[in-house]
Amino acid sequence: MKIHYLELVTHDVDGVCDTWSRLHGLTFGEPVPEFGGARTAARPDGSLVGVRGPLRDDEQPVVRPYVLVEDIDAAVQSAADGGAEVAMPPMEIPGRGRFAILIVGGNDLGLWQL
């Protein structure tokens, strides 16, 4: 299992970016529209960390890992068959891959297919 994207949703984007920069030596860029306006930082292993504000009034702060899968449609179906809630079905971010969001045991889990 490899985490491809770690998403942090917060009401204090600049503060979280500053803390993660200090703790992990990350350099966050300007907001990326394709990632919901997240400021992203590349890690040495090629994965990304993204920090963004809520996209809806009812969206709560969350730390959401997105793990790489080879076949996102099959992975989502398998998770749903096992009782996971599909919060966001697979969708494409042009040039970046496809992602989906599951709720498993009350926790957010993202899937990512390159």
C-alpha positions in Angstrom: 0.0 0.0 0.0 1.4 3.4 -1.0 -0.1 6.7 0.0 -0.1 8.9 -3.2 -1.8 12.0 -1.8 -2.4 13.1 1.8 -5.1 15.7 2.0 -5.6 17.9 5.0 -8.9 19.9 5.2 -8.7 22.8 7.7 -10.0 26.2 8.5 -6.3 27.4 8.9 -4.6 26.5 5.6 -1.6 28.8 6.2 -1.1 27.6 9.8 -1.2 24.0 8.8 1.2 24.5 5.9 3.6 26.4 8.2 3.5 23.6 10.8 4.0 20.8 8.3 6.8 22.8 6.6 8.6 23.1 10.0 8.0 19.5 11.0 8.7 17.8 7.6 10.7 20.2 5.6 7.9 20.6 3.0 7.6 23.5 0.6 3.9 24.3 -0.2 3.1 26.1 -3.4 0.2 28.3 -4.5 -3.4 26.8 -4.5 -4.0 24.2 -7.2 -7.6 24.5 -8.7 -7.7 20.8 -9.7 -7.1 19.9 -6.0 -10.0 22.0 -4.7 -7.6 24.9 -4.1 -5.2 22.9 -2.0 -1.7 24.2 -1.5 0.5 21.1 -2.3 4.0 20.0 -1.5 5.9 17.2 -3.2 7.6 14.6 -1.0 10.9 12.9 -2.0 9.0 9.6 -2.9 6.8 11.4 -5.4 3.7 11.6 -3.2 1.9 14.8 -2.5 0.6 16.5 0.6 -2.3 18.9 0.0 -3.8 21.4 2.5 -7.1 23.1 1.6 -10.1 24.8 3.2 -13.5 23.2 3.3 -15.4 23.2 -0.1 -18.8 23.2 1.6 -20.2 24.8 4.7 -20.8 21.4 6.3 -17.4 20.0 5.4 -15.4 19.2 8.6 -11.6 19.2 9.0 -10.2 15.9 8.1 -6.9 14.1 7.3 -7.6 11.9 4.3 -5.0 9.5 2.8 -5.4 8.5 -0.8 -3.9 5.1 -1.5 -2.8 4.0 -5.0 -4.9 1.2 -6.6 -4.5 -0.4 -10.0 -8.2 -0.5 -10.9 -10.2 2.1 -9.0 -13.6 0.9 -10.3 -12.9 -2.6 -9.0 -11.5 -1.3 -5.7 -14.5 0.9 -5.1 -16.9 -2.0 -5.9 -14.9 -4.3 -3.6 -15.0 -1.8 -0.7 -18.7 -1.1 -1.2 -19.4 -4.9 -1.2 -17.6 -5.0 2.1 -19.7 -2.3 3.6 -17.8 0.9 2.8 -19.9 4.0 2.0 -19.0 5.5 -1.4 -18.8 9.3 -0.6 -17.4 10.2 -4.0 -17.5 7.8 -6.9 -14.5 7.6 -9.2 -13.8 10.8 -11.1 -11.0 12.1 -13.2 -8.7 15.0 -12.6 -7.3 15.6 -16.1 -3.6 14.8 -16.3 -3.5 13.6 -12.7 -5.5 10.4 -12.6 -8.7 9.2 -11.0 -9.8 9.4 -7.4 -12.7 8.2 -5.2 -13.6 8.7 -1.5 -14.9 6.0 0.8 -16.1 6.1 4.4 -14.9 3.0 6.2 -15.8 2.6 9.9 -16.4 6.3 10.1 -13.0 7.2 8.6 -12.3 8.8 5.2 -10.2 6.8 2.8 -9.3 8.0 -0.6 -8.3 5.8 -3.6 -6.2 7.0 -6.5 -5.4 5.5 -9.8 -2.7 7.0 -12.0 
